[in-house]
């Protein structure tokens, strides 16, 4: 009986609780089982940001997910955040930037290449009042499948037919390169090269390459954050004196890598560079108390970073704001 | 320039950031300015819980909100949670329990007696797929206006015409009592008595009184949590081995009172009893790692309590779950 040990702390409630928790029986399943649509508006000055969830993926065990930490420590970090500790849940959250008369996507989610628990991006995007035809620009942060597969479906359909597509020049140079592809030795890297080619090779002539430190859309600056991939990019979004930093994949699951920035996720192409980037960014956004968005934090995947000692951090989720 | 101090940490990005953050201009306002509907499903075994937001109220200053803490400490606690530190934001979140074929409300929100930033309960309730006519039972936790005003509107309309209404016997004894009303000396307490009378006097013959430690609905046990008001009630919800504790107003704004359970909010009728209750409950739910819901936490107002030293706690928001 779960409450028995503590139930004497409730004046007079011990008997009722001890009985009630065991005896309670629910009969009918819910008639409205669906979750609320997972979009969320934020204001950055005059810019409207909308977080759009694409659900989550599950890495079905602990072993192998973090390259340089014991499984027990990884499980414990997840349990500290009340997440399942025998597997890793990886949420996906993209951003829509509505600015300067332009509708801009930052990454596209998993499209139809998704785990059964993801692939809900388009439903949430439409629930937010958007249509794919209205998208002016798609800005890709890096060429991993969970960020690009929403652009072109398995059958080749382009989901944002009117949109200019922008890609980091460094990502194109790395992934759309036959020599690099031939050098890939792990199934994961081979798969990443093959998937990048699948999505982009037929449309590469229409893709605009972008460099870091430049505007990729009105109010949106591409900021280099290498290591996760060679051209992995964050987005600094600003309007007037209000700022937002979309830090993309400087961490995977935030319960693991914000708290333990020295840990390296299995997906990083250069773990040492990624670690240095992670430290730099977490140091910066915590010192500046910046509003940040993560691709792999629990929806709505935004908040603030606080520093806890020399090299540990916490993510403080932002309070849900409504109505605007 | 906000980022200047740290911008050298971004390899090569300093110039771009320094220019971009200042120069970015957004032109068009958002075409779809509304926030997502603020309802949120949770599963407790076979029971479906739905958190329904009624927005928030604002206490427009710091002074007076906490009876026994310096204003500076209160502001600092809010700032630590990245909430506004010159005022107190008070979110309202009710719960719908769908269990045993019964649709049960735990409290009703502000109805039409609300601050302009609240009063959105019915919209969110309908967005969640519910209708007021389908409500079988309304269980009131205590008789403060933000919990009961949704039951009967200003013009007397009962919003849940088919519902049995249940009220703690101790709340009825305290608030629906002419002697106690006559003894009230502060405008706040006088207002609370007058409002309880407004809502309930015309319908009191149809109200069912309930005692603590008993089921008030299938799977829902009323648990005494006195001090905030004499009959202030929490709800222990259970199905099979899964538990959820709706702690109602054992804290107001969670950034203040979870972290500082010795602090007393201005609304408590007996601050000492409320403080003892708060400590007991926070100790219990943290030791048992229980999933908890607060009435006055940021939407969706659920998570877990961790203990930090002898008498400080933290609220770890639960990761958003989807789809069920």
Interface residues (C-beta under 8 A of the other chain):
Chain A: X2 X3 X5 X6 X7 X9 X10 X11 X12 X13 X15 X16 X17 X20 X21 X22 X24 X25 X26 X27 X28 X29 X30 X31 X32 X33 X34 X35 X36 X37 X38 X39 X40 X41 X45 X46 X47 X48 X53 X55 X56 X80 X81 X82 X83 X89 X91 X98 X99 X100 X101 X117 X120 X127 X128 X129 X130 X212 X213 X214 X215 X218 X219 X220 X221 X222 X223 X224 X225 X226 X236 X237 X238 X239 X241 X243 X280 X281 X283 X284 X287 X288 X289 X290 X298 X299 X300 X303 X304 X306 X316 X317 X318 X319 X320 X321 X322 X323 X324
Chain B: X2 X3 X5 X6 X7 X9 X10 X11 X12 X13 X15 X16 X17 X20 X21 X22 X24 X25 X26 X27 X28 X29 X30 X31 X32 X33 X34 X35 X36 X37 X38 X39 X40 X41 X45 X46 X47 X48 X53 X55 X56 X80 X81 X82 X83 X89 X91 X98 X99 X100 X101 X117 X120 X127 X128 X129 X130 X212 X213 X214 X215 X218 X219 X220 X221 X223 X224 X225 X226 X236 X237 X238 X239 X241 X243 X280 X281 X283 X284 X287 X288 X289 X290 X298 X299 X300 X303 X304 X306 X316 X317 X318 X319 X320 X321 X322 X323 X324
